[in-house]
């Protein structure tokens, strides 16, 4: 894998392959359980920031799941 692909398929919190991947509004990917437990430890979700870059999520849905792939048939 290329380094960029490894970053997209690896959670920066647990350093493992993404499980139930979600992305923050700043575009970083984490396992849903990792980011949820990280934010639970830091307090309310309104006060949470991205563990990778420190940016606060934009108002609205905090975590995004990967959009479903479109079938091209």
mmCIF file of the N, C-alpha and C atoms, coordinates in Angstrom:
data_MODEL
# 
_entry.id   MODEL 
# 
loop_
_atom_site.group_PDB 
_atom_site.id 
_atom_site.type_symbol 
_atom_site.label_atom_id 
_atom_site.label_alt_id 
_atom_site.label_comp_id 
_atom_site.label_asym_id 
_atom_site.label_entity_id 
_atom_site.label_seq_id 
_atom_site.pdbx_PDB_ins_code 
_atom_site.Cartn_x 
_atom_site.Cartn_y 
_atom_site.Cartn_z 
_atom_site.occupancy 
_atom_site.B_iso_or_equiv 
_atom_site.pdbx_formal_charge 
_atom_site.auth_seq_id 
_atom_site.auth_comp_id 
_atom_site.auth_asym_id 
_atom_site.auth_atom_id 
_atom_site.pdbx_PDB_model_num 
ATOM 1   N N  . UNK A 1 1  ? 0.830   -1.202 0.000   1.00 0.00 ? 1  UNK A N  1 
ATOM 2   C CA . UNK A 1 1  ? 0.000   0.000  0.000   1.00 0.00 ? 1  UNK A CA 1 
ATOM 3   C C  . UNK A 1 1  ? 0.864   1.252  0.000   1.00 0.00 ? 1  UNK A C  1 
ATOM 4   N N  . UNK A 1 2  ? 0.360   2.288  -0.621  1.00 0.00 ? 2  UNK A N  1 
ATOM 5   C CA . UNK A 1 2  ? 1.039   3.575  -0.556  1.00 0.00 ? 2  UNK A CA 1 
ATOM 6   C C  . UNK A 1 2  ? 0.827   4.171  0.824   1.00 0.00 ? 2  UNK A C  1 
ATOM 7   N N  . UNK A 1 3  ? 1.706   5.045  1.225   1.00 0.00 ? 3  UNK A N  1 
ATOM 8   C CA . UNK A 1 3  ? 1.624   5.666  2.552   1.00 0.00 ? 3  UNK A CA 1 
ATOM 9   C C  . UNK A 1 3  ? 0.269   6.355  2.753   1.00 0.00 ? 3  UNK A C  1 
ATOM 10  N N  . UNK A 1 4  ? -0.231  7.047  1.736   1.00 0.00 ? 4  UNK A N  1 
ATOM 11  C CA . UNK A 1 4  ? -1.500  7.758  1.857   1.00 0.00 ? 4  UNK A CA 1 
ATOM 12  C C  . UNK A 1 4  ? -2.652  6.774  2.057   1.00 0.00 ? 4  UNK A C  1 
ATOM 13  N N  . UNK A 1 5  ? -2.625  5.645  1.331   1.00 0.00 ? 5  UNK A N  1 
ATOM 14  C CA . UNK A 1 5  ? -3.664  4.634  1.489   1.00 0.00 ? 5  UNK A CA 1 
ATOM 15  C C  . UNK A 1 5  ? -3.601  4.014  2.874   1.00 0.00 ? 5  UNK A C  1 
ATOM 16  N N  . UNK A 1 6  ? -2.393  3.829  3.404   1.00 0.00 ? 6  UNK A N  1 
ATOM 17  C CA . UNK A 1 6  ? -2.252  3.288  4.748   1.00 0.00 ? 6  UNK A CA 1 
ATOM 18  C C  . UNK A 1 6  ? -2.882  4.221  5.764   1.00 0.00 ? 6  UNK A C  1 
ATOM 19  N N  . UNK A 1 7  ? -2.691  5.527  5.591   1.00 0.00 ? 7  UNK A N  1 
ATOM 20  C CA . UNK A 1 7  ? -3.267  6.486  6.521   1.00 0.00 ? 7  UNK A CA 1 
ATOM 21  C C  . UNK A 1 7  ? -4.784  6.439  6.468   1.00 0.00 ? 7  UNK A C  1 
ATOM 22  N N  . UNK A 1 8  ? -5.356  6.236  5.282   1.00 0.00 ? 8  UNK A N  1 
ATOM 23  C CA . UNK A 1 8  ? -6.803  6.205  5.147   1.00 0.00 ? 8  UNK A CA 1 
ATOM 24  C C  . UNK A 1 8  ? -7.396  4.923  5.712   1.00 0.00 ? 8  UNK A C  1 
ATOM 25  N N  . UNK A 1 9  ? -6.625  3.834  5.747   1.00 0.00 ? 9  UNK A N  1 
ATOM 26  C CA . UNK A 1 9  ? -7.173  2.570  6.215   1.00 0.00 ? 9  UNK A CA 1 
ATOM 27  C C  . UNK A 1 9  ? -6.750  2.246  7.642   1.00 0.00 ? 9  UNK A C  1 
ATOM 28  N N  . UNK A 1 10 ? -6.032  3.168  8.292   1.00 0.00 ? 10 UNK A N  1 
ATOM 29  C CA . UNK A 1 10 ? -5.514  2.927  9.638   1.00 0.00 ? 10 UNK A CA 1 
ATOM 30  C C  . UNK A 1 10 ? -6.005  4.013  10.591  1.00 0.00 ? 10 UNK A C  1 
ATOM 31  N N  . UNK A 1 11 ? -6.509  3.599  11.744  1.00 0.00 ? 11 UNK A N  1 
ATOM 32  C CA . UNK A 1 11 ? -6.975  4.538  12.767  1.00 0.00 ? 11 UNK A CA 1 
ATOM 33  C C  . UNK A 1 11 ? -5.764  5.116  13.490  1.00 0.00 ? 11 UNK A C  1 
ATOM 34  N N  . UNK A 1 12 ? -5.693  6.444  13.589  1.00 0.00 ? 12 UNK A N  1 
ATOM 35  C CA . UNK A 1 12 ? -4.533  7.055  14.246  1.00 0.00 ? 12 UNK A CA 1 
ATOM 36  C C  . UNK A 1 12 ? -4.592  6.903  15.761  1.00 0.00 ? 12 UNK A C  1 
ATOM 37  N N  . UNK A 1 13 ? -5.731  6.481  16.305  1.00 0.00 ? 13 UNK A N  1 
ATOM 38  C CA . UNK A 1 13 ? -5.826  6.289  17.753  1.00 0.00 ? 13 UNK A CA 1 
ATOM 39  C C  . UNK A 1 13 ? -5.352  4.898  18.167  1.00 0.00 ? 13 UNK A C  1 
ATOM 40  N N  . UNK A 1 14 ? -5.851  3.850  17.481  1.00 0.00 ? 14 UNK A N  1 
ATOM 41  C CA . UNK A 1 14 ? -5.461  2.489  17.880  1.00 0.00 ? 14 UNK A CA 1 
ATOM 42  C C  . UNK A 1 14 ? -4.362  1.918  16.986  1.00 0.00 ? 14 UNK A C  1 
ATOM 43  N N  . UNK A 1 15 ? -3.999  2.631  15.903  1.00 0.00 ? 15 UNK A N  1 
ATOM 44  C CA . UNK A 1 15 ? -2.961  2.199  14.960  1.00 0.00 ? 15 UNK A CA 1 
ATOM 45  C C  . UNK A 1 15 ? -3.303  0.863  14.298  1.00 0.00 ? 15 UNK A C  1 
ATOM 46  N N  . UNK A 1 16 ? -4.591  0.553  14.199  1.00 0.00 ? 16 UNK A N  1 
ATOM 47  C CA . UNK A 1 16 ? -5.027  -0.701 13.599  1.00 0.00 ? 16 UNK A CA 1 
ATOM 48  C C  . UNK A 1 16 ? -5.899  -0.388 12.387  1.00 0.00 ? 16 UNK A C  1 
ATOM 49  N N  . UNK A 1 17 ? -6.295  -1.419 11.654  1.00 0.00 ? 17 UNK A N  1 
ATOM 50  C CA . UNK A 1 17 ? -7.184  -1.240 10.510  1.00 0.00 ? 17 UNK A CA 1 
ATOM 51  C C  . UNK A 1 17 ? -8.508  -0.669 11.005  1.00 0.00 ? 17 UNK A C  1 
ATOM 52  N N  . UNK A 1 18 ? -9.061  0.281  10.258  1.00 0.00 ? 18 UNK A N  1 
ATOM 53  C CA . UNK A 1 18 ? -10.310 0.932  10.663  1.00 0.00 ? 18 UNK A CA 1 
ATOM 54  C C  . UNK A 1 18 ? -11.442 -0.080 10.808  1.00 0.00 ? 18 UNK A C  1 
ATOM 55  N N  . UNK A 1 19 ? -12.153 0.023  11.926  1.00 0.00 ? 19 UNK A N  1 
ATOM 56  C CA . UNK A 1 19 ? -13.346 -0.788 12.156  1.00 0.00 ? 19 UNK A CA 1 
ATOM 57  C C  . UNK A 1 19 ? -14.514 0.171  12.289  1.00 0.00 ? 19 UNK A C  1 
ATOM 58  N N  . UNK A 1 20 ? -15.548 0.008  11.465  1.00 0.00 ? 20 UNK A N  1 
ATOM 59  C CA . UNK A 1 20 ? -16.696 0.920  11.442  1.00 0.00 ? 20 UNK A CA 1 
ATOM 60  C C  . UNK A 1 20 ? -16.197 2.356  11.276  1.00 0.00 ? 20 UNK A C  1 
ATOM 61  N N  . UNK A 1 21 ? -15.480 2.635  10.163  1.00 0.00 ? 21 UNK A N  1 
ATOM 62  C CA . UNK A 1 21 ? -14.796 3.925  10.005  1.00 0.00 ? 21 UNK A CA 1 
ATOM 63  C C  . UNK A 1 21 ? -15.735 5.120  9.932   1.00 0.00 ? 21 UNK A C  1 
ATOM 64  N N  . UNK A 1 22 ? -15.332 6.186  10.598  1.00 0.00 ? 22 UNK A N  1 
ATOM 65  C CA . UNK A 1 22 ? -16.034 7.470  10.535  1.00 0.00 ? 22 UNK A CA 1 
ATOM 66  C C  . UNK A 1 22 ? -14.977 8.555  10.364  1.00 0.00 ? 22 UNK A C  1 
ATOM 67  N N  . UNK A 1 23 ? -15.371 9.674  9.748   1.00 0.00 ? 23 UNK A N  1 
ATOM 68  C CA . UNK A 1 23 ? -14.428 10.781 9.606   1.00 0.00 ? 23 UNK A CA 1 
ATOM 69  C C  . UNK A 1 23 ? -14.964 12.004 10.314  1.00 0.00 ? 23 UNK A C  1 
ATOM 70  N N  . UNK A 1 24 ? -14.046 12.810 10.807  1.00 0.00 ? 24 UNK A N  1 
ATOM 71  C CA . UNK A 1 24 ? -14.409 14.073 11.432  1.00 0.00 ? 24 UNK A CA 1 
ATOM 72  C C  . UNK A 1 24 ? -14.617 15.105 10.329  1.00 0.00 ? 24 UNK A C  1 
ATOM 73  N N  . UNK A 1 25 ? -15.149 16.266 10.681  1.00 0.00 ? 25 UNK A N  1 
ATOM 74  C CA . UNK A 1 25 ? -15.401 17.295 9.666   1.00 0.00 ? 25 UNK A CA 1 
ATOM 75  C C  . UNK A 1 25 ? -14.108 17.800 9.035   1.00 0.00 ? 25 UNK A C  1 
ATOM 76  N N  . UNK A 1 26 ? -12.968 17.577 9.711   1.00 0.00 ? 26 UNK A N  1 
ATOM 77  C CA . UNK A 1 26 ? -11.683 17.996 9.138   1.00 0.00 ? 26 UNK A CA 1 
ATOM 78  C C  . UNK A 1 26 ? -11.093 16.921 8.228   1.00 0.00 ? 26 UNK A C  1 
ATOM 79  N N  . UNK A 1 27 ? -11.769 15.767 8.117   1.00 0.00 ? 27 UNK A N  1 
ATOM 80  C CA . UNK A 1 27 ? -11.355 14.758 7.151   1.00 0.00 ? 27 UNK A CA 1 
ATOM 81  C C  . UNK A 1 27 ? -10.483 13.634 7.679   1.00 0.00 ? 27 UNK A C  1 
ATOM 82  N N  . UNK A 1 28 ? -10.257 13.553 8.990   1.00 0.00 ? 28 UNK A N  1 
ATOM 83  C CA . UNK A 1 28 ? -9.458  12.465 9.545   1.00 0.00 ? 28 UNK A CA 1 
ATOM 84  C C  . UNK A 1 28 ? -10.358 11.279 9.888   1.00 0.00 ? 28 UNK A C  1 
ATOM 85  N N  . UNK A 1 29 ? -9.829  10.074 9.653   1.00 0.00 ? 29 UNK A N  1 
ATOM 86  C CA . UNK A 1 29 ? -10.611 8.846  9.833   1.00 0.00 ? 29 UNK A CA 1 
ATOM 87  C C  . UNK A 1 29 ? -10.205 8.114  11.101  1.00 0.00 ? 29 UNK A C  1 
ATOM 88  N N  . UNK A 1 30 ? -11.212 7.570  11.790  1.00 0.00 ? 30 UNK A N  1 
ATOM 89  C CA . UNK A 1 30 ? -11.011 6.821  13.031  1.00 0.00 ? 30 UNK A CA 1 
ATOM 90  C C  . UNK A 1 30 ? -12.013 5.679  13.089  1.00 0.00 ? 30 UNK A C  1 
ATOM 91  N N  . UNK A 1 31 ? -11.729 4.676  13.914  1.00 0.00 ? 31 UNK A N  1 
ATOM 92  C CA . UNK A 1 31 ? -12.749 3.684  14.244  1.00 0.00 ? 31 UNK A CA 1 
ATOM 93  C C  . UNK A 1 31 ? -13.826 4.407  15.048  1.00 0.00 ? 31 UNK A C  1 
ATOM 94  N N  . UNK A 1 32 ? -15.093 4.072  14.819  1.00 0.00 ? 32 UNK A N  1 
ATOM 95  C CA . UNK A 1 32 ? -16.171 4.734  15.555  1.00 0.00 ? 32 UNK A CA 1 
ATOM 96  C C  . UNK A 1 32 ? -15.959 4.589  17.064  1.00 0.00 ? 32 UNK A C  1 
ATOM 97  N N  . UNK A 1 33 ? -15.590 3.390  17.508  1.00 0.00 ? 33 UNK A N  1 
ATOM 98  C CA . UNK A 1 33 ? -15.419 3.161  18.943  1.00 0.00 ? 33 UNK A CA 1 
ATOM 99  C C  . UNK A 1 33 ? -14.250 3.978  19.498  1.00 0.00 ? 33 UNK A C  1 
ATOM 100 N N  . UNK A 1 34 ? -13.161 4.088  18.743  1.00 0.00 ? 34 UNK A N  1 
ATOM 101 C CA . UNK A 1 34 ? -11.992 4.848  19.214  1.00 0.00 ? 34 UNK A CA 1 
ATOM 102 C C  . UNK A 1 34 ? -12.329 6.323  19.405  1.00 0.00 ? 34 UNK A C  1 
ATOM 103 N N  . UNK A 1 35 ? -12.949 6.948  18.395  1.00 0.00 ? 35 UNK A N  1 
ATOM 104 C CA . UNK A 1 35 ? -13.228 8.382  18.489  1.00 0.00 ? 35 UNK A CA 1 
ATOM 105 C C  . UNK A 1 35 ? -14.299 8.645  19.538  1.00 0.00 ? 35 UNK A C  1 
ATOM 106 N N  . UNK A 1 36 ? -15.280 7.740  19.640  1.00 0.00 ? 36 UNK A N  1 
ATOM 107 C CA . UNK A 1 36 ? -16.338 7.922  20.636  1.00 0.00 ? 36 UNK A CA 1 
ATOM 108 C C  . UNK A 1 36 ? -15.770 7.843  22.044  1.00 0.00 ? 36 UNK A C  1 
ATOM 109 N N  . UNK A 1 37 ? -14.917 6.855  22.300  1.00 0.00 ? 37 UNK A N  1 
ATOM 110 C CA . UNK A 1 37 ? -14.354 6.744  23.650  1.00 0.00 ? 37 UNK A CA 1 
ATOM 111 C C  . UNK A 1 37 ? -13.372 7.879  23.929  1.00 0.00 ? 37 UNK A C  1 
ATOM 112 N N  . UNK A 1 38 ? -12.641 8.341  22.909  1.00 0.00 ? 38 UNK A N  1 
ATOM 113 C CA . UNK A 1 38 ? -11.735 9.476  23.092  1.00 0.00 ? 38 UNK A CA 1 
ATOM 114 C C  . UNK A 1 38 ? -12.529 10.722 23.469  1.00 0.00 ? 38 UNK A C  1 
ATOM 115 N N  . UNK A 1 39 ? -13.647 10.960 22.771  1.00 0.00 ? 39 UNK A N  1 
ATOM 116 C CA . UNK A 1 39 ? -14.470 12.130 23.064  1.00 0.00 ? 39 UNK A CA 1 
ATOM 117 C C  . UNK A 1 39 ? -15.179 11.989 24.400  1.00 0.00 ? 39 UNK A C  1 
ATOM 118 N N  . UNK A 1 40 ? -15.573 10.755 24.770  1.00 0.00 ? 40 UNK A N  1 
ATOM 119 C CA . UNK A 1 40 ? -16.199 10.541 26.081  1.00 0.00 ? 40 UNK A CA 1 
ATOM 120 C C  . UNK A 1 40 ? -15.225 10.912 27.198  1.00 0.00 ? 40 UNK A C  1 
ATOM 121 N N  . UNK A 1 41 ? -13.951 10.584 27.012  1.00 0.00 ? 41 UNK A N  1 
ATOM 122 C CA . UNK A 1 41 ? -12.945 10.889 28.030  1.00 0.00 ? 41 UNK A CA 1 
ATOM 123 C C  . UNK A 1 41 ? -12.662 12.384 28.106  1.00 0.00 ? 41 UNK A C  1 
ATOM 124 N N  . UNK A 1 42 ? -12.830 13.106 26.978  1.00 0.00 ? 42 UNK A N  1 
ATOM 125 C CA . UNK A 1 42 ? -12.538 14.541 27.000  1.00 0.00 ? 42 UNK A CA 1 
ATOM 126 C C  . UNK A 1 42 ? -13.723 15.390 27.411  1.00 0.00 ? 42 UNK A C  1 
ATOM 127 N N  . UNK A 1 43 ? -14.855 14.786 27.690  1.00 0.00 ? 43 UNK A N  1 
ATOM 128 C CA . UNK A 1 43 ? -16.025 15.553 28.114  1.00 0.00 ? 43 UNK A CA 1 
ATOM 129 C C  . UNK A 1 43 ? -17.128 15.504 27.088  1.00 0.00 ? 43 UNK A C  1 
ATOM 130 N N  . UNK A 1 44 ? -17.999 16.493 27.114  1.00 0.00 ? 44 UNK A N  1 
ATOM 131 C CA . UNK A 1 44 ? -19.152 16.510 26.217  1.00 0.00 ? 44 UNK A CA 1 
ATOM 132 C C  . UNK A 1 44 ? -18.703 16.650 24.771  1.00 0.00 ? 44 UNK A C  1 
ATOM 133 N N  . UNK A 1 45 ? -19.510 16.127 23.858  1.00 0.00 ? 45 UNK A N  1 
ATOM 134 C CA . UNK A 1 45 ? -19.120 16.154 22.447  1.00 0.00 ? 45 UNK A CA 1 
ATOM 135 C C  . UNK A 1 45 ? -19.030 17.576 21.912  1.00 0.00 ? 45 UNK A C  1 
ATOM 136 N N  . UNK A 1 46 ? -19.705 18.530 22.538  1.00 0.00 ? 46 UNK A N  1 
ATOM 137 C CA . UNK A 1 46 ? -19.611 19.917 22.105  1.00 0.00 ? 46 UNK A CA 1 
ATOM 138 C C  . UNK A 1 46 ? -18.238 20.511 22.366  1.00 0.00 ? 46 UNK A C  1 
ATOM 139 N N  . UNK A 1 47 ? -17.454 19.882 23.233  1.00 0.00 ? 47 UNK A N  1 
ATOM 140 C CA . UNK A 1 47 ? -16.139 20.392 23.602  1.00 0.00 ? 47 UNK A CA 1 
ATOM 141 C C  . UNK A 1 47 ? -15.023 19.534 23.011  1.00 0.00 ? 47 UNK A C  1 
ATOM 142 N N  . UNK A 1 48 ? -15.382 18.606 22.124  1.00 0.00 ? 48 UNK A N  1 
ATOM 143 C CA . UNK A 1 48 ? -14.408 17.670 21.584  1.00 0.00 ? 48 UNK A CA 1 
ATOM 144 C C  . UNK A 1 48 ? -13.681 18.260 20.389  1.00 0.00 ? 48 UNK A C  1 
ATOM 145 N N  . UNK A 1 49 ? -12.469 17.796 20.185  1.00 0.00 ? 49 UNK A N  1 
ATOM 146 C CA . UNK A 1 49 ? -11.707 18.213 19.014  1.00 0.00 ? 49 UNK A CA 1 
ATOM 147 C C  . UNK A 1 49 ? -11.098 16.973 18.373  1.00 0.00 ? 49 UNK A C  1 
ATOM 148 N N  . UNK A 1 50 ? -10.634 17.129 17.152  1.00 0.00 ? 50 UNK A N  1 
ATOM 149 C CA . UNK A 1 50 ? -10.022 16.015 16.436  1.00 0.00 ? 50 UNK A CA 1 
ATOM 150 C C  . UNK A 1 50 ? -8.723  15.625 17.143  1.00 0.00 ? 50 UNK A C  1 
ATOM 151 N N  . UNK A 1 51 ? -8.569  14.352 17.515  1.00 0.00 ? 51 UNK A N  1 
ATOM 152 C CA . UNK A 1 51 ? -7.338  13.936 18.197  1.00 0.00 ? 51 UNK A CA 1 
ATOM 153 C C  . UNK A 1 51 ? -6.104  14.033 17.305  1.00 0.00 ? 51 UNK A C  1 
ATOM 154 N N  . UNK A 1 52 ? -6.298  14.106 15.996  1.00 0.00 ? 52 UNK A N  1 
ATOM 155 C CA . UNK A 1 52 ? -5.144  14.151 15.100  1.00 0.00 ? 52 UNK A CA 1 
ATOM 156 C C  . UNK A 1 52 ? -4.654  15.571 14.858  1.00 0.00 ? 52 UNK A C  1 
ATOM 157 N N  . UNK A 1 53 ? -5.573  16.506 14.612  1.00 0.00 ? 53 UNK A N  1 
ATOM 158 C CA . UNK A 1 53 ? -5.130  17.869 14.274  1.00 0.00 ? 53 UNK A CA 1 
ATOM 159 C C  . UNK A 1 53 ? -5.586  18.912 15.290  1.00 0.00 ? 53 UNK A C  1 
ATOM 160 N N  . UNK A 1 54 ? -6.489  18.540 16.202  1.00 0.00 ? 54 UNK A N  1 
ATOM 161 C CA . UNK A 1 54 ? -6.925  19.468 17.234  1.00 0.00 ? 54 UNK A CA 1 
ATOM 162 C C  . UNK A 1 54 ? -8.054  20.399 16.826  1.00 0.00 ? 54 UNK A C  1 
ATOM 163 N N  . UNK A 1 55 ? -8.531  20.298 15.575  1.00 0.00 ? 55 UNK A N  1 
ATOM 164 C CA . UNK A 1 55 ? -9.625  21.171 15.145  1.00 0.00 ? 55 UNK A CA 1 
ATOM 165 C C  . UNK A 1 55 ? -10.934 20.725 15.785  1.00 0.00 ? 55 UNK A C  1 
ATOM 166 N N  . UNK A 1 56 ? -11.775 21.695 16.085  1.00 0.00 ? 56 UNK A N  1 
ATOM 167 C CA . UNK A 1 56 ? -13.098 21.383 16.615  1.00 0.00 ? 56 UNK A CA 1 
ATOM 168 C C  . UNK A 1 56 ? -14.035 21.070 15.452  1.00 0.00 ? 56 UNK A C  1 
ATOM 169 N N  . UNK A 1 57 ? -14.935 20.108 15.646  1.00 0.00 ? 57 UNK A N  1 
ATOM 170 C CA . UNK A 1 57 ? -15.867 19.772 14.562  1.00 0.00 ? 57 UNK A CA 1 
ATOM 171 C C  . UNK A 1 57 ? -16.757 20.953 14.218  1.00 0.00 ? 57 UNK A C  1 
ATOM 172 N N  . UNK A 1 58 ? -17.136 21.049 12.962  1.00 0.00 ? 58 UNK A N  1 
ATOM 173 C CA . UNK A 1 58 ? -18.077 22.080 12.542  1.00 0.00 ? 58 UNK A CA 1 
ATOM 174 C C  . UNK A 1 58 ? -19.447 21.769 13.117  1.00 0.00 ? 58 UNK A C  1 
ATOM 175 N N  . UNK A 1 59 ? -20.292 22.795 13.300  1.00 0.00 ? 59 UNK A N  1 
ATOM 176 C CA . UNK A 1 59 ? -21.656 22.528 13.763  1.00 0.00 ? 59 UNK A CA 1 
ATOM 177 C C  . UNK A 1 59 ? -22.369 21.603 12.784  1.00 0.00 ? 59 UNK A C  1 
ATOM 178 N N  . UNK A 1 60 ? -23.272 20.804 13.307  1.00 0.00 ? 60 UNK A N  1 
ATOM 179 C CA . UNK A 1 60 ? -23.975 19.831 12.477  1.00 0.00 ? 60 UNK A CA 1 
ATOM 180 C C  . UNK A 1 60 ? -23.497 18.446 12.838  1.00 0.00 ? 60 UNK A C  1 
ATOM 181 N N  . UNK A 1 61 ? -23.695 17.486 11.952  1.00 0.00 ? 61 UNK A N  1 
ATOM 182 C CA . UNK A 1 61 ? -23.265 16.120 12.267  1.00 0.00 ? 61 UNK A CA 1 
ATOM 183 C C  . UNK A 1 61 ? -21.760 16.076 12.485  1.00 0.00 ? 61 UNK A C  1 
ATOM 184 N N  . UNK A 1 62 ? -21.341 15.565 13.617  1.00 0.00 ? 62 UNK A N  1 
ATOM 185 C CA . UNK A 1 62 ? -19.924 15.566 13.947  1.00 0.00 ? 62 UNK A CA 1 
ATOM 186 C C  . UNK A 1 62 ? -19.131 14.524 13.205  1.00 0.00 ? 62 UNK A C  1 
ATOM 187 N N  . UNK A 1 63 ? -19.682 13.330 13.057  1.00 0.00 ? 63 UNK A N  1 
ATOM 188 C CA . UNK A 1 63 ? -18.950 12.247 12.418  1.00 0.00 ? 63 UNK A CA 1 
ATOM 189 C C  . UNK A 1 63 ? -19.647 11.851 11.128  1.00 0.00 ? 63 UNK A C  1 
ATOM 190 N N  . UNK A 1 64 ? -18.869 11.587 10.107  1.00 0.00 ? 64 UNK A N  1 
ATOM 191 C CA . UNK A 1 64 ? -19.408 11.178 8.812   1.00 0.00 ? 64 UNK A CA 1 
ATOM 192 C C  . UNK A 1 64 ? -18.967 9.747  8.538   1.00 0.00 ? 64 UNK A C  1 
ATOM 193 N N  . UNK A 1 65 ? -19.887 8.948  8.022   1.00 0.00 ? 65 UNK A N  1 
ATOM 194 C CA . UNK A 1 65 ? -19.499 7.611  7.581   1.00 0.00 ? 65 UNK A CA 1 
ATOM 195 C C  . UNK A 1 65 ? -19.187 7.689  6.100   1.00 0.00 ? 65 UNK A C  1 
ATOM 196 N N  . UNK A 1 66 ? -18.493 6.699  5.607   1.00 0.00 ? 66 UNK A N  1 
ATOM 197 C CA . UNK A 1 66 ? -18.143 6.674  4.196   1.00 0.00 ? 66 UNK A CA 1 
ATOM 198 C C  . UNK A 1 66 ? -19.421 6.538  3.380   1.00 0.00 ? 66 UNK A C  1 
ATOM 199 N N  . UNK A 1 67 ? -19.659 7.420  2.413   1.00 0.00 ? 67 UNK A N  1 
ATOM 200 C CA . UNK A 1 67 ? -20.882 7.290  1.615   1.00 0.00 ? 67 UNK A CA 1 
ATOM 201 C C  . UNK A 1 67 ? -20.888 5.981  0.845   1.00 0.00 ? 67 UNK A C  1 
ATOM 202 N N  . UNK A 1 68 ? -22.057 5.379  0.661   1.00 0.00 ? 68 UNK A N  1 
ATOM 203 C CA . UNK A 1 68 ? -22.111 4.098  -0.058  1.00 0.00 ? 68 UNK A CA 1 
ATOM 204 C C  . UNK A 1 68 ? -21.604 4.251  -1.486  1.00 0.00 ? 68 UNK A C  1 
ATOM 205 N N  . UNK A 1 69 ? -20.942 3.235  -1.973  1.00 0.00 ? 69 UNK A N  1 
ATOM 206 C CA . UNK A 1 69 ? -20.432 3.260  -3.343  1.00 0.00 ? 69 UNK A CA 1 
ATOM 207 C C  . UNK A 1 69 ? -21.605 3.171  -4.315  1.00 0.00 ? 69 UNK A C  1 
ATOM 208 N N  . UNK A 1 70 ? -21.569 3.979  -5.342  1.00 0.00 ? 70 UNK A N  1 
ATOM 209 C CA . UNK A 1 70 ? -22.620 3.939  -6.361  1.00 0.00 ? 70 UNK A CA 1 
ATOM 210 C C  . UNK A 1 70 ? -22.359 2.761  -7.294  1.00 0.00 ? 70 UNK A C  1 
ATOM 211 N N  . UNK A 1 71 ? -23.417 2.026  -7.602  1.00 0.00 ? 71 UNK A N  1 
ATOM 212 C CA . UNK A 1 71 ? -23.302 0.923  -8.550  1.00 0.00 ? 71 UNK A CA 1 
ATOM 213 C C  . UNK A 1 71 ? -23.335 1.513  -9.951  1.00 0.00 ? 71 UNK A C  1 
ATOM 214 N N  . UNK A 1 72 ? -22.321 1.245  -10.754 1.00 0.00 ? 72 UNK A N  1 
ATOM 215 C CA . UNK A 1 72 ? -22.200 1.876  -12.061 1.00 0.00 ? 72 UNK A CA 1 
ATOM 216 C C  . UNK A 1 72 ? -22.847 1.075  -13.182 1.00 0.00 ? 72 UNK A C  1 
ATOM 217 N N  . UNK A 1 73 ? -23.561 -0.007 -12.866 1.00 0.00 ? 73 UNK A N  1 
ATOM 218 C CA . UNK A 1 73 ? -24.191 -0.813 -13.922 1.00 0.00 ? 73 UNK A CA 1 
ATOM 219 C C  . UNK A 1 73 ? -25.356 -0.096 -14.536 1.00 0.00 ? 73 UNK A C  1 
# 
